[in-house]
Amino acid sequence: MSVEEVADDTPTDQADASSEQRKFYNDFVRRYHAVYARYFEPYRQPNDSRLALTQFDTAFVNVAERLAAIRDGDLVFSTDRDNLNGLLKIMTDAAALPETKAALSRYKASNRVRVVKQVRRTRNERYCYYYGAYIDECLLWDTRRVPYTANQVTYELPKGVVSHRDLFERYQTNYLGTMSERADGNLSEAALARDEILEANIRGGEQLRSALFAAGSFLAVMFFFLIIAIERHQRKIARHLDSTWPSDLSG
């Protein structure tokens, strides 16, 4: 889908964002492929084919899949952009390591050796399902799957030797795996912090309810004592009035 087609189907801001994302990924593939072509491909063997830009994208980046994941909400562009920029730097630095150059040199100078392995397979076999003894021949035939052992010949690299392409892929997988583990760890830490906050809120709510209940109980008791005090005071006034009031108003 072209940028123009995206612009026809989405609002302007979304079309601009998609254009920005596509531009970044396409540029990243070119820069990333340049690292592979400069530092890894020179060590390929004569029978190894070169990876064109589109083949490299399919094998190591897959721009179309990333854009689809962003569109579906399964991938955050800013996070993926930062991870890929970090990947480009790490891969560039790793390519300059003496260990990397030594591994690539071993591959370029190595020869594949013939390896024969026995493998178990199955095949269709025709057999007589019903034999006519009176005519001494098979009347009904059928087929069945039967196992058998065969020799499989491959040509493999010596132990400990990896191709330039496999080494590049291992480096990328290790980096992206580390980033994924860190992201999972951050999510776990965030979930733990969230649970602690929720637990603290629950404890705080229970403490608040306990405090309100205690305060309410205290006010109820104080109100009860206030009623008793008022009643006692009224009784005292009544007794005083009874003692001072004339017994015979007529005389």
Contacts in CASP RR format, 6 or more apart in sequence:
PFRMAT RR
TARGET T0000
AUTHOR 0000-0000-0000
METHOD contacts of the structure
MODEL  1
MSVEEVADDTPTDQADASSEQRKFYNDFVRRYHAVYARYFEPYRQPNDSR
LALTQFDTAFVNVAERLAAIRDGDLVFSTDRDNLNGLLKIMTDAAALPET
KAALSRYKASNRVRVVKQVRRTRNERYCYYYGAYIDECLLWDTRRVPYTA
NQVTYELPKGVVSHRDLFERYQTNYLGTMSERADGNLSEAALARDEILEA
NIRGGEQLRSALFAAGSFLAVMFFFLIIAIERHQRKIARHLDSTWPSDLS
G
3 15 0 8 1.000
3 18 0 8 1.000
3 19 0 8 1.000
3 22 0 8 1.000
6 14 0 8 1.000
6 15 0 8 1.000
6 18 0 8 1.000
6 19 0 8 1.000
7 15 0 8 1.000
10 18 0 8 1.000
17 77 0 8 1.000
18 67 0 8 1.000
18 71 0 8 1.000
21 67 0 8 1.000
21 70 0 8 1.000
21 77 0 8 1.000
22 63 0 8 1.000
22 67 0 8 1.000
24 81 0 8 1.000
25 61 0 8 1.000
25 63 0 8 1.000
25 66 0 8 1.000
25 67 0 8 1.000
26 63 0 8 1.000
28 61 0 8 1.000
28 84 0 8 1.000
28 85 0 8 1.000
28 88 0 8 1.000
29 53 0 8 1.000
29 56 0 8 1.000
29 57 0 8 1.000
29 61 0 8 1.000
29 63 0 8 1.000
30 53 0 8 1.000
31 88 0 8 1.000
32 56 0 8 1.000
32 60 0 8 1.000
32 61 0 8 1.000
32 84 0 8 1.000
32 87 0 8 1.000
32 88 0 8 1.000
32 91 0 8 1.000
33 51 0 8 1.000
33 53 0 8 1.000
33 56 0 8 1.000
33 57 0 8 1.000
35 88 0 8 1.000
35 91 0 8 1.000
35 92 0 8 1.000
35 95 0 8 1.000
36 51 0 8 1.000
36 56 0 8 1.000
36 60 0 8 1.000
36 168 0 8 1.000
37 50 0 8 1.000
38 95 0 8 1.000
39 92 0 8 1.000
39 95 0 8 1.000
39 96 0 8 1.000
39 100 0 8 1.000
40 95 0 8 1.000
40 104 0 8 1.000
40 164 0 8 1.000
40 165 0 8 1.000
40 167 0 8 1.000
40 168 0 8 1.000
41 50 0 8 1.000
41 51 0 8 1.000
41 164 0 8 1.000
43 104 0 8 1.000
43 105 0 8 1.000
43 107 0 8 1.000
43 108 0 8 1.000
43 164 0 8 1.000
44 50 0 8 1.000
44 108 0 8 1.000
44 163 0 8 1.000
44 164 0 8 1.000
44 165 0 8 1.000
45 107 0 8 1.000
45 108 0 8 1.000
45 163 0 8 1.000
48 163 0 8 1.000
48 164 0 8 1.000
48 165 0 8 1.000
51 59 0 8 1.000
51 165 0 8 1.000
57 63 0 8 1.000
59 169 0 8 1.000
60 168 0 8 1.000
60 169 0 8 1.000
60 172 0 8 1.000
61 84 0 8 1.000
66 75 0 8 1.000
66 80 0 8 1.000
69 75 0 8 1.000
70 76 0 8 1.000
70 77 0 8 1.000
70 80 0 8 1.000
83 176 0 8 1.000
83 179 0 8 1.000
86 175 0 8 1.000
87 172 0 8 1.000
87 175 0 8 1.000
87 176 0 8 1.000
90 171 0 8 1.000
90 175 0 8 1.000
91 168 0 8 1.000
91 171 0 8 1.000
91 172 0 8 1.000
91 175 0 8 1.000
94 100 0 8 1.000
94 171 0 8 1.000
100 167 0 8 1.000
103 161 0 8 1.000
103 162 0 8 1.000
103 167 0 8 1.000
104 164 0 8 1.000
104 167 0 8 1.000
106 161 0 8 1.000
107 157 0 8 1.000
107 161 0 8 1.000
107 162 0 8 1.000
107 163 0 8 1.000
107 164 0 8 1.000
107 167 0 8 1.000
108 164 0 8 1.000
110 157 0 8 1.000
110 158 0 8 1.000
110 161 0 8 1.000
112 155 0 8 1.000
112 156 0 8 1.000
112 157 0 8 1.000
113 155 0 8 1.000
113 156 0 8 1.000
113 157 0 8 1.000
113 158 0 8 1.000
114 153 0 8 1.000
114 154 0 8 1.000
114 155 0 8 1.000
115 153 0 8 1.000
115 154 0 8 1.000
115 155 0 8 1.000
115 156 0 8 1.000
116 151 0 8 1.000
116 152 0 8 1.000
116 153 0 8 1.000
117 151 0 8 1.000
117 152 0 8 1.000
117 154 0 8 1.000
118 149 0 8 1.000
118 150 0 8 1.000
118 151 0 8 1.000
118 152 0 8 1.000
119 149 0 8 1.000
119 150 0 8 1.000
119 151 0 8 1.000
119 152 0 8 1.000
120 147 0 8 1.000
120 148 0 8 1.000
120 149 0 8 1.000
121 147 0 8 1.000
121 148 0 8 1.000
121 149 0 8 1.000
121 150 0 8 1.000
122 145 0 8 1.000
122 146 0 8 1.000
122 147 0 8 1.000
122 148 0 8 1.000
123 145 0 8 1.000
123 146 0 8 1.000
123 148 0 8 1.000
124 143 0 8 1.000
124 144 0 8 1.000
124 145 0 8 1.000
124 146 0 8 1.000
125 143 0 8 1.000
125 144 0 8 1.000
125 145 0 8 1.000
125 146 0 8 1.000
126 141 0 8 1.000
126 142 0 8 1.000
126 143 0 8 1.000
127 141 0 8 1.000
127 142 0 8 1.000
127 143 0 8 1.000
127 144 0 8 1.000
128 138 0 8 1.000
128 140 0 8 1.000
128 141 0 8 1.000
129 138 0 8 1.000
129 140 0 8 1.000
129 141 0 8 1.000
129 142 0 8 1.000
130 138 0 8 1.000
130 139 0 8 1.000
130 140 0 8 1.000
131 137 0 8 1.000
131 138 0 8 1.000
131 139 0 8 1.000
132 138 0 8 1.000
132 139 0 8 1.000
157 163 0 8 1.000
162 170 0 8 1.000
END
